[in-house]
Amino acid sequence: MSLEYQIKQTLNDFENTTSDKILEILYQIKPQFKNVMISEYLQGKIQKILEANDDAEKKRLLKALLPYLEWYLQGL
C-alpha cells in the first residue's frame, strides 16, 4: 500500500485510523519537508503526542496535524 494511499485513507476515515498509524505516516513524510524548521516543528508536535496519556488526547493532537498530510498530497 503506497504512502499516498495510506494518507488518503487516513484523511477520509480519521476517526477509525489508529493514532499509531497516523504517527507512522507523519514519521514517513517528515523528512520530505524541505524547510528544516517545519520538520523540527513537526517533530516537536509528534513528541507531544507520544507523551500524551490517552488515545483520545492523542487523536485530538493528531487532528491538528492533518494539514501536513494534505500538504504531502499536494506535493509539499
DONU-450375 format. One record per residue (C-alpha): x negated, y, z negated; residue in one letter; residue number from 0. Coordinates in steps of 0.05 Angstrom, whole numbers, padded with zeros to 5 digits, always signed. Each point is the difference from the previous one (the first is absolute). Layout:
residues N
u: X; v: Y; w: Z; rodren: a; mifi: NUM .
...
//
This chain:
residues 76
u: +00000; v: +00000; w: +00000; rodren: m; mifi: 0 .
u: -00031; v: +00066; w: +00021; rodren: s; mifi: 1 .
u: -00011; v: +00058; w: -00047; rodren: l; mifi: 2 .
u: +00046; v: +00043; w: +00042; rodren: e; mifi: 3 .
u: +00056; v: -00052; w: -00006; rodren: y; mifi: 4 .
u: -00010; v: -00005; w: -00076; rodren: q; mifi: 5 .
u: +00004; v: +00075; w: -00007; rodren: i; mifi: 6 .
u: +00064; v: +00004; w: +00041; rodren: k; mifi: 7 .
u: +00031; v: -00056; w: -00042; rodren: q; mifi: 8 .
u: -00020; v: +00036; w: -00063; rodren: t; mifi: 9 .
u: +00030; v: +00066; w: +00023; rodren: l; mifi: 10 .
u: +00064; v: -00035; w: +00021; rodren: n; mifi: 11 .
u: +00007; v: -00041; w: -00063; rodren: d; mifi: 12 .
u: -00039; v: +00037; w: -00054; rodren: f; mifi: 13 .
u: +00044; v: -00023; w: -00058; rodren: e; mifi: 14 .
u: -00011; v: -00074; w: +00016; rodren: n; mifi: 15 .
u: -00075; v: +00006; w: +00013; rodren: t; mifi: 16 .
u: -00043; v: -00017; w: -00059; rodren: t; mifi: 17 .
u: -00046; v: +00052; w: -00031; rodren: s; mifi: 18 .
u: -00059; v: -00045; w: +00013; rodren: d; mifi: 19 .
u: +00016; v: -00005; w: +00074; rodren: k; mifi: 20 .
u: +00005; v: +00076; w: +00006; rodren: i; mifi: 21 .
u: -00066; v: +00009; w: -00038; rodren: l; mifi: 22 .
u: -00032; v: -00051; w: +00047; rodren: e; mifi: 23 .
u: +00023; v: +00041; w: +00060; rodren: i; mifi: 24 .
u: -00025; v: +00065; w: -00031; rodren: l; mifi: 25 .
u: -00068; v: -00031; w: -00012; rodren: y; mifi: 26 .
u: -00003; v: -00020; w: +00073; rodren: q; mifi: 27 .
u: +00017; v: +00069; w: +00027; rodren: i; mifi: 28 .
u: -00040; v: +00042; w: -00050; rodren: k; mifi: 29 .
u: -00067; v: -00007; w: +00036; rodren: p; mifi: 30 .
u: +00032; v: +00022; w: +00066; rodren: q; mifi: 31 .
u: +00014; v: +00071; w: -00023; rodren: f; mifi: 32 .
u: -00054; v: +00044; w: +00030; rodren: k; mifi: 33 .
u: +00003; v: +00051; w: -00056; rodren: n; mifi: 34 .
u: -00039; v: -00024; w: -00061; rodren: v; mifi: 35 .
u: +00043; v: +00043; w: -00046; rodren: m; mifi: 36 .
u: +00063; v: -00036; w: +00023; rodren: i; mifi: 37 .
u: -00032; v: -00068; w: -00012; rodren: s; mifi: 38 .
u: -00023; v: +00021; w: -00069; rodren: e; mifi: 39 .
u: +00068; v: +00029; w: -00017; rodren: y; mifi: 40 .
u: +00034; v: -00064; w: +00023; rodren: l; mifi: 41 .
u: -00049; v: -00041; w: -00042; rodren: q; mifi: 42 .
u: +00018; v: +00041; w: -00061; rodren: g; mifi: 43 .
u: +00074; v: -00012; w: +00012; rodren: k; mifi: 44 .
u: -00012; v: -00074; w: +00009; rodren: i; mifi: 45 .
u: -00038; v: -00002; w: -00065; rodren: q; mifi: 46 .
u: +00058; v: +00033; w: -00037; rodren: k; mifi: 47 .
u: +00047; v: -00052; w: +00030; rodren: i; mifi: 48 .
u: -00046; v: -00057; w: -00023; rodren: l; mifi: 49 .
u: +00001; v: +00029; w: -00070; rodren: e; mifi: 50 .
u: +00077; v: +00004; w: -00003; rodren: a; mifi: 51 .
u: +00031; v: -00049; w: -00049; rodren: n; mifi: 52 .
u: +00062; v: -00022; w: +00036; rodren: d; mifi: 53 .
u: +00021; v: -00013; w: +00071; rodren: d; mifi: 54 .
u: +00055; v: +00053; w: +00000; rodren: a; mifi: 55 .
u: -00052; v: +00053; w: -00016; rodren: e; mifi: 56 .
u: -00047; v: -00028; w: +00054; rodren: k; mifi: 57 .
u: +00056; v: +00003; w: +00052; rodren: k; mifi: 58 .
u: +00016; v: +00072; w: -00020; rodren: r; mifi: 59 .
u: -00072; v: +00020; w: +00010; rodren: l; mifi: 60 .
u: -00007; v: -00040; w: +00064; rodren: l; mifi: 61 .
u: +00062; v: +00033; w: +00030; rodren: k; mifi: 62 .
u: -00038; v: +00066; w: -00001; rodren: a; mifi: 63 .
u: -00054; v: -00031; w: +00043; rodren: l; mifi: 64 .
u: +00045; v: -00022; w: +00057; rodren: l; mifi: 65 .
u: -00021; v: +00060; w: +00043; rodren: p; mifi: 66 .
u: -00070; v: -00032; w: +00004; rodren: y; mifi: 67 .
u: +00031; v: -00061; w: +00032; rodren: l; mifi: 68 .
u: +00038; v: +00044; w: +00049; rodren: e; mifi: 69 .
u: -00064; v: +00038; w: +00017; rodren: w; mifi: 70 .
u: -00035; v: -00065; w: +00015; rodren: y; mifi: 71 .
u: +00055; v: -00020; w: +00049; rodren: l; mifi: 72 .
u: -00005; v: +00069; w: +00033; rodren: q; mifi: 73 .
u: -00075; v: -00010; w: +00011; rodren: g; mifi: 74 .
u: -00026; v: +00037; w: -00061; rodren: l; mifi: 75 .
//
